[in-house]
Amino acid sequence: MQPVEPHAFNIDTHDLNLRPIQPADEAFYCSLYTNPTVMYFVAPALTPDQAQRGFLKTLDLMQARPMACLLLVIVDRTTQR
């Protein structure tokens, strides 16, 4: 069985793009995971250092073969956010 590559999960529609997280998403990832309001129903908010380490670990796990983790980002095509 061939390993699945993260780019295989790219999905484009007229309005949205669903894609694997990438290094340029670090600030967005950290802003979510350190925000107590966003994390309220998930887990305690992380410190900035914890969030950065988590982000880098996620990228490493996505590069492992077989892929050990997959985190996708939804991007609005109009705003590119």
C-alpha positions as semicolon CSV with decimal commas, in nm:
position;residue;x (nm);y (nm);z (nm)
1;M;0,000;0,000;0,000
2;Q;0,136;0,341;-0,101
3;P;0,151;0,610;0,170
4;V;-0,090;0,898;0,124
5;E;0,072;1,237;0,081
6;P;-0,078;1,543;0,255
7;H;-0,139;1,723;-0,076
8;A;-0,384;1,445;-0,167
9;F;-0,628;1,610;0,073
10;N;-0,647;1,942;-0,117
11;I;-1,008;2,017;-0,205
12;D;-1,100;2,326;-0,404
13;T;-1,448;2,465;-0,447
14;H;-1,574;2,793;-0,589
15;D;-1,569;2,952;-0,242
16;L;-1,328;2,748;-0,029
17;N;-0,996;2,568;-0,036
18;L;-0,935;2,284;0,209
19;R;-0,564;2,210;0,238
20;P;-0,305;2,068;0,476
21;I;-0,155;2,312;0,723
22;Q;0,178;2,458;0,611
23;P;0,459;2,658;0,772
24;A;0,299;2,990;0,675
25;D;0,001;2,902;0,901
26;E;0,202;2,916;1,225
27;A;0,066;3,253;1,346
28;F;-0,293;3,144;1,276
29;Y;-0,244;2,808;1,451
30;C;-0,086;2,973;1,755
31;S;-0,356;3,240;1,773
32;L;-0,623;2,971;1,794
33;Y;-0,451;2,742;2,042
34;T;-0,357;3,028;2,280
35;N;-0,704;3,186;2,277
36;P;-0,904;3,089;2,590
37;T;-1,236;3,166;2,418
38;V;-1,161;2,944;2,119
39;M;-1,028;2,664;2,340
40;Y;-1,306;2,684;2,601
41;F;-1,478;2,357;2,499
42;V;-1,160;2,184;2,379
43;A;-0,885;2,207;2,640
44;P;-0,704;2,474;2,840
45;A;-0,543;2,736;2,616
46;L;-0,175;2,683;2,550
47;T;0,108;2,921;2,622
48;P;0,271;3,074;2,314
49;D;0,571;2,840;2,355
50;Q;0,347;2,533;2,388
51;A;0,150;2,636;2,079
52;Q;0,466;2,688;1,874
53;R;0,606;2,350;1,980
54;G;0,272;2,187;1,898
55;F;0,267;2,347;1,556
56;L;0,619;2,229;1,473
57;K;0,539;1,879;1,602
58;T;0,226;1,870;1,383
59;L;0,431;1,962;1,075
60;D;0,684;1,689;1,161
61;L;0,409;1,428;1,206
62;M;0,256;1,522;0,872
63;Q;0,593;1,468;0,701
64;A;0,639;1,123;0,855
65;R;0,574;0,821;0,634
66;P;0,329;0,680;0,694
67;M;0,171;1,014;0,780
68;A;0,106;1,020;1,155
69;C;-0,114;1,330;1,166
70;L;-0,326;1,539;0,930
71;L;-0,441;1,891;1,009
72;L;-0,641;2,075;0,744
73;V;-0,708;2,446;0,703
74;I;-1,017;2,594;0,536
75;V;-0,938;2,908;0,336
76;D;-1,206;3,144;0,207
77;R;-1,118;3,214;-0,156
78;T;-1,258;3,568;-0,143
79;T;-1,054;3,685;0,155
80;Q;-0,772;3,426;0,139
81;R;-0,819;3,388;0,517
